[in-house]
Amino acid sequence: MPSDSGSQVNQSTGSIITAAIKVHRALGPGLLESAYNICLLYELRKSGLQVDAQRAVPIIYDGVALDCGYRLDMVIDDRVMVELKAIDRFAPIHLHQMLTYLKLTGYAVGLVINFNVPLLKQGIKRVVNSRALMDVSLPNADALR
């Protein structure tokens, strides 16, 4: 299971948000999610961050890892999960989805970033998996390695 100090996670999330703001300022709202994904991926790697894009997330059912086709948009420095959106507005399901992904993987913090907003800070939601913060061992975390 990924584990890092809060300061490392905060440093990573700060770098991610800075890069996302740069992309949003250059492109503005109104494009497809895939355009923001490619540009943010480029910007994060350019800044020296380790980015794992489209990481598979298996579902552990009855003790078996099953590939159900779930993919994480990005995992940064093996400590912060990022899901991108280009939607009119957040719905509760978007944050629930991130929390479920965090629980499945054992990560403590995720960012859901919606680029389809006039000001990007209105489109950033931080989601915390309190179980991972308490260092609870999750059986699914090992399936990602």
N, C-alpha and C positions, 0 to 999 in steps of 0.2 A: 504494500500500500504506500502511495506517495506520502511523504511527511517532510515538512519544512517549517522553519520558524515563521511566525507571523510577519516579521519584517521582510523576509525573502518573498513571501506571497504578495505583500503590499508593494514591494519594489517591482515585481513582475506585473501586477495589475496596473500600476502606474505607467509602466512602459507600454503596455497594451493599449491603454486609453489614449496615451499621447500619440501612438501610431494611428489609432482609429480616427482621432480628431484630424490628423494630417490628411488621411485618405478622404474623410468627409468634406474637409475644406476644399480639396482639389476637385472632387467629383460632385458634391452636393447630393441631395435626395433624388429619388425617382428612378434609379437604375435597378437592375436585377441583383439579387443577393450574390450571384456568382461573380459579378464584376467587383463588388466590394471584397469578396472572399479572396480573389486573386491579388488584388491590390494590397490588402492588409497582409496577406501572406508574404508578399514581396517586401513590404515596409518592415515587418517584424524581423525577417531574416536579414535584411540590410542593416538593421540596428544591432545585429549580433545575437539575437535570441534564438534558441532552439525551438523549432516549430514542427510538430508532428500533425500533419493534415490528414483528415478523413480516416482517423483511427477507428478500427472496428470495435464495437462493444458487444461481446457475446452476452447472452442471457443464460444464467446458470439455473437449470431446471432439473430437478430430480438428480442432482449431482453431476449433470452433463452440461458442458458448455455448448450452447446452440447458437449458430450464426443466424440471426434474424434480420440482418441487413442494416442494423443501426450503426451509424457512423457519427463520430464527433467531428465538428467542423475543424477545430484546432485544439491542441494541447500545447501550452507554452512552458518551456523549461521543465517539463514533467511535474508541474505544480499547479497550473491554472488552466481550467477548461474554458473554451470560448465557443459560443454558438452565435452565429450571425443571422440577422433577419433583415428583410426589406418589406415591412408591413405597415398598414395604416396606424395600428396601435397595438400595444401589448395586450394580450388576453391572459387570464390566470394560467391557462394551459402551458404557455411558453415558460413560465417560471417553474411550474410543476415538472415539466419535461426536464429542465436543467437539474432540478433537485433529484429527480430519478436517476439521471445520468451520473450525478455526483455519487449517489448511493451505490450504484452498480460498479463504479470504478474505484471508489475509496478516496477520491479527491475531495478536498475540503472547500474549495472556492471555485466558482464559475462566474463568467461574465456573459450576459445575454446582451448583444449590441444590435440595436435597430437603426439602420442607416437612413430609413425613410422618415426623417424628422428634420425640421428646419435647423435646430441646434442639437448637436450630437449628445450633449449631456442629458437631454431629455430622453434619449434612447438607450441609456446604459443602465442595466440592472445587475447588481451583484447578488449572487445567491450563495448561501453558506450551508454546508452539510455539517451540522453540529455534531453528528455521530463521528465523523472523521476527525473533527477538532479534538474530540475526547479520546482519540487514538483507539477507537474500537476496531477490532480486526473484522474485515469483511471478506467473505469467501470469494467474491467475484473479482477482487482486485488482482489476484494472482493470475487470473485468466487473461488479463491484458498484457502480460509480460511475454 
